[in-house]
Amino acid sequence: MTSTLQAAIQRQRAILEGWLASSLTILAEGCREVWPARDKLEARLLRGMEELPYCKYLYVLDASARQLTANVSRAGLLGAHFGRDRGERPYLAQALAGATFSLSEAYISRNAKRPTLSAIQRIESADGELLGYLGADFDLRELPATQALYQQPEQWVQMKGDPAIRAGLFHQQRVNSLLDDKVEAVLALINELITVHGVFNAKVHFSSSRATFWVIDDPYRFRLHNIADLADPNLCLAYPRHPYPADASIPAERVREVLNCFRELRFMDEMLYLRSGSLNIFNGMVSLTFSCDGSHYMPWDEFLQKNLGFWTGASGG
């Protein structure tokens, strides 16, 4: 994960920890007062569900991490979990190592198969002796939406593809596709769709002679076109005119330069060549997938600064 993504996750975890730590401390005190009577512990956990509105399950474990209560849910007691040994579960690792309070990393739950967090609070006697642990499970989809949307950093990212494809790179050769034969006309049409007809993300699949478009007025669905569509200028009639967005990261007059670079990368070498390229005008990112199955993501202006020697390894600029 990128440092930016990790920072966004950690900010949300800090909010959750601040909210949970004090609530579970109070609930753990209530459990200590009735320890170790199962019926009284479960009664206290049932009240605890009202104090923790987003909690899915509450339960109490003894000092060896064996469950002393049923799982307490909003629907009542789930007795099948009584006596369950949770000692090997990863979310207990910090607690068993001595942490007073811990919030697990997100994991996929065993039963519901959904992203889950578990908070564990240590329960101690009045003189500090370990009695056991209070556990609280949270379904991520039920937590309050406190986090801001993660913003993808605009920087060059390179990802390796299928090792089997990379190993066979020197045994393959580019075969002219139908799109290759009409590449000038196709790219001119795509430039028109982006700059005049509201397409904000276009991905050109050179090897399979197709393209996918996402449009501003209907961003949740993509349009797929084959070479017959892409070679016909009448395609523009199917996309209403739309002013080029003022908040686009790439100027309209530079879009054609990016598409021209796609063409150059497509024909730069018979073994190492572009299979597909895409451009998103709002985040200004270009994505490239080559015949070696390696992929690159980079800002459009950085992309335009690279020459063919950079991609073939003949030069560093």
C-alpha positions in Angstrom: 0.0 0.0 0.0 1.1 3.6 -0.6 2.0 5.8 2.3 -0.9 8.0 1.4 -3.4 5.1 1.5 -1.9 3.9 4.8 -2.2 7.4 6.3 -5.9 7.5 5.3 -6.5 4.1 6.9 -4.7 5.1 10.1 -6.7 8.3 10.5 -9.9 6.3 10.4 -8.5 3.8 12.9 -7.5 6.6 15.3 -11.1 7.9 15.2 -12.5 4.4 16.0 -9.9 3.8 18.7 -10.8 7.1 20.4 -14.5 6.2 20.3 -14.2 2.6 21.5 -11.5 2.8 24.2 -13.5 4.7 26.8 -16.7 2.8 26.1 -15.1 -0.6 26.4 -13.3 0.5 29.6 -16.6 1.3 31.2 -18.1 -2.0 30.0 -15.1 -4.0 31.3 -15.6 -2.4 34.7 -19.2 -3.6 34.7 -18.0 -7.1 33.8 -15.4 -7.1 36.6 -18.2 -6.3 39.2 -20.1 -9.5 38.3 -17.2 -11.8 37.5 -17.4 -14.7 36.7 -21.2 -15.3 36.8 -22.2 -16.1 33.2 -25.8 -15.0 33.5 -24.8 -11.6 35.0 -22.0 -11.1 32.5 -24.4 -11.7 29.6 -27.0 -9.4 31.2 -24.3 -6.7 31.3 -23.3 -7.3 27.7 -26.9 -7.0 26.6 -27.0 -3.5 28.2 -23.6 -2.9 26.6 -25.2 -3.4 23.1 -27.3 -0.3 23.8 -24.1 1.7 24.7 -22.3 0.6 21.5 -24.8 1.2 18.7 -22.6 -0.1 15.9 -21.4 -3.2 17.6 -22.2 -6.6 16.1 -21.1 -9.0 18.9 -20.0 -8.7 22.5 -18.4 -11.6 24.4 -16.2 -12.2 27.5 -13.2 -14.5 27.6 -11.3 -15.9 30.5 -7.6 -15.4 31.0 -6.7 -18.3 28.6 -9.0 -16.8 25.9 -11.8 -19.4 26.3 -15.2 -17.9 26.0 -17.2 -17.4 29.2 -20.4 -16.1 27.7 -22.5 -16.5 24.6 -22.0 -14.1 21.8 -24.3 -11.2 22.6 -26.0 -9.7 19.5 -28.9 -7.3 18.9 -31.0 -10.4 18.3 -30.1 -11.9 21.7 -27.7 -14.6 22.9 -25.9 -16.9 20.5 -25.1 -19.8 22.9 -23.2 -21.9 20.3 -20.1 -19.7 20.9 -19.9 -20.4 24.7 -16.7 -22.3 25.5 -15.1 -21.4 22.2 -11.3 -21.1 22.3 -10.2 -17.9 20.6 -6.6 -18.1 21.7 -5.2 -18.5 18.1 -7.2 -15.7 16.5 -5.0 -12.9 15.2 -7.1 -10.2 16.7 -6.2 -11.4 20.2 -2.4 -11.3 19.7 -1.9 -7.8 21.2 -4.2 -8.5 24.2 -2.5 -11.8 25.0 0.8 -9.9 24.8 -0.4 -7.5 27.6 -2.1 -4.6 25.8 -4.8 -3.0 27.9 -6.8 -2.1 24.8 -6.3 -3.2 21.2 -8.1 -2.7 17.8 -7.3 -5.4 15.3 -6.5 -4.9 11.6 -9.5 -5.5 9.4 -10.0 -9.2 8.6 -12.6 -11.3 6.8 -14.9 -12.9 9.4 -15.3 -16.7 9.5 -19.1 -16.8 9.3 -20.4 -13.8 7.4 -17.2 -13.5 5.2 -17.3 -9.7 5.5 -14.6 -7.2 6.5 -14.6 -7.0 10.3 -12.7 -5.3 13.2 -12.3 -6.7 16.7 -11.6 -4.5 19.8 -10.3 -6.3 22.9 -10.3 -4.8 26.4 -8.4 -6.3 29.3 -10.5 -7.1 32.4 -8.6 -6.8 35.7 -9.4 -7.3 39.3 -9.3 -4.4 41.7 -5.6 -5.2 42.5 -4.6 -5.5 38.8 -4.8 -9.3 38.4 -5.8 -10.4 34.9 -9.3 -11.9 34.9 -10.0 -12.1 31.2 -10.9 -10.1 28.1 -13.9 -8.2 26.8 -14.3 -8.6 23.0 -16.3 -6.5 20.6 -16.7 -7.3 16.9 -17.7 -4.6 14.3 -18.9 -5.2 10.7 -17.1 -2.5 8.7 -20.3 -1.8 6.6 -22.2 -0.9 9.8 -19.7 1.5 11.3 -20.5 5.3 11.0 -19.1 6.9 7.8 -16.5 9.2 9.4 -13.8 8.8 6.8 -13.1 11.1 3.9 -12.7 9.5 0.5 -9.2 8.4 -0.2 -7.4 10.5 -2.9 -5.1 8.6 -5.2 -1.7 10.3 -5.3 -0.7 11.4 -8.8 2.6 9.7 -9.2 4.3 7.1 -11.4 3.6 3.6 -10.4 5.0 0.5 -12.2 3.5 -3.0 -11.7 4.9 -6.3 -13.0 2.4 -8.6 -14.8 2.1 -12.3 -15.3 5.6 -14.0 -15.0 4.6 -16.5 -17.7 4.0 -13.7 -20.2 7.3 -12.0 -19.2 9.2 -15.2 -19.6 7.9 -15.6 -23.2 8.5 -12.1 -24.3 11.4 -12.9 -26.6 9.4 -15.6 -28.3 6.6 -13.4 -29.4 6.1 -10.8 -32.1 3.5 -8.1 -32.6 0.8 -8.9 -35.0 -0.9 -6.1 -36.8 -4.4 -5.7 -35.5 -7.4 -4.2 -37.3 -7.1 -1.1 -35.1 -3.4 -0.8 -36.0 -4.4 -0.6 -39.7 -6.7 2.4 -39.0 -4.9 3.9 -36.0 -4.7 7.5 -37.3 -8.4 7.7 -37.9 -9.3 5.9 -34.7 -7.2 8.1 -32.5 -8.5 11.2 -34.2 -12.1 10.0 -33.4 -11.2 9.3 -29.7 -9.6 12.7 -29.4 -12.9 14.2 -30.6 -15.0 12.1 -28.2 -12.8 13.2 -25.3 -12.5 16.9 -26.1 -16.0 17.6 -27.5 -18.4 14.8 -26.5 -18.0 14.2 -22.8 -15.8 11.1 -22.6 -13.6 11.6 -19.5 -11.9 8.2 -19.5 -10.9 6.3 -22.6 -9.0 3.0 -22.7 -7.7 1.8 -26.1 -7.1 -1.9 -26.5 -4.8 -1.9 -29.5 -4.2 -5.7 -29.6 -7.9 -6.6 -29.5 -9.1 -3.7 -31.6 -11.6 -2.2 -29.1 -12.1 0.7 -26.8 -14.0 1.4 -23.6 -15.3 4.9 -22.8 -16.8 6.5 -19.6 -18.8 9.7 -20.1 -19.4 12.6 -17.8 -23.2 12.4 -18.0 -23.4 8.7 -17.1 -20.2 7.9 -15.2 -21.2 4.6 -13.7 -21.5 2.7 -17.0 -18.8 2.2 -19.6 -19.4 2.0 -23.4 -17.6 -0.8 -25.3 -16.9 -0.3 -29.1 -15.3 -2.6 -31.6 -13.2 -1.6 -34.6 -16.2 -1.2 -36.8 -17.6 1.5 -34.5 -14.2 3.1 -33.9 -13.5 3.5 -37.6 -16.8 5.2 -38.3 -16.9 9.0 -37.6 -20.7 8.7 -37.2 -19.9 7.4 -33.7 -19.8 11.0 -32.6 -23.5 11.3 -33.3 -24.1 8.8 -30.5 -22.4 11.0 -27.9 -24.0 14.4 -27.2 -21.7 17.4 -27.3 -20.4 18.4 -23.9 -18.1 21.3 -22.9 -14.6 20.2 -22.0 -14.6 20.3 -18.1 -12.9 23.3 -16.6 -11.6 21.1 -13.7 -9.9 18.5 -16.0 -6.2 18.0 -15.1 -5.1 17.8 -18.7 -5.7 20.7 -21.1 -7.9 19.8 -24.1 -5.2 20.7 -26.6 -2.8 18.2 -25.0 -5.1 15.1 -25.3 -4.0 14.4 -28.9 -0.4 14.4 -27.8 -1.1 11.7 -25.3 -2.9 9.6 -27.9 -0.1 10.1 -30.4 2.4 8.8 -27.8 0.2 5.7 -27.5 0.6 5.2 -31.2 4.3 5.5 -31.0 4.6 3.0 -28.2 2.4 0.6 -30.1 4.8 0.5 -33.0 8.1 1.1 -31.2 9.3 -2.5 -31.2 8.2 -5.8 -32.6 8.6 -7.6 -29.2 8.1 -4.8 -26.7 5.0 -2.8 -27.6 1.9 -1.2 -26.1 -1.1 -3.5 -25.8 -3.5 -1.0 -24.2 -3.4 2.6 -23.0 -5.9 4.8 -21.2 -6.3 8.4 -20.2 -8.4 9.9 -17.4 -8.7 13.7 -17.9 -9.8 14.4 -14.3 -6.9 12.9 -12.4 -4.6 13.4 -15.4 -3.3 9.8 -15.2 -2.2 7.7 -18.1 -2.1 3.9 -17.8 -0.1 1.6 -20.1 0.0 -2.2 -20.4 2.9 -3.6 -22.5 3.5 -6.9 -24.3 5.5 -8.1 -21.3 2.3 -7.6 -19.3 4.0 -4.9 -17.2 1.8 -1.9 -16.4 2.6 1.8 -15.7 0.5 4.6 -14.3 1.8 8.1 -14.5 0.7 11.8 -14.8 0.1 12.8 -18.4 2.8 15.5 -18.4 5.5 13.1 -17.1 4.3 10.6 -19.7 4.8 13.2 -22.5 8.4 13.9 -21.3 9.5 10.3 -21.9 11.0 9.3 -25.2 11.0 5.9 -26.9 14.4 5.2 -25.6 13.2 5.4 -22.1 10.6 2.6 -22.7 12.9 0.3 -24.6 15.7 0.9 -22.1 18.0 2.5 -24.7 18.1 5.8 -22.6 17.1 7.1 -19.3 15.1 10.1 -20.4 
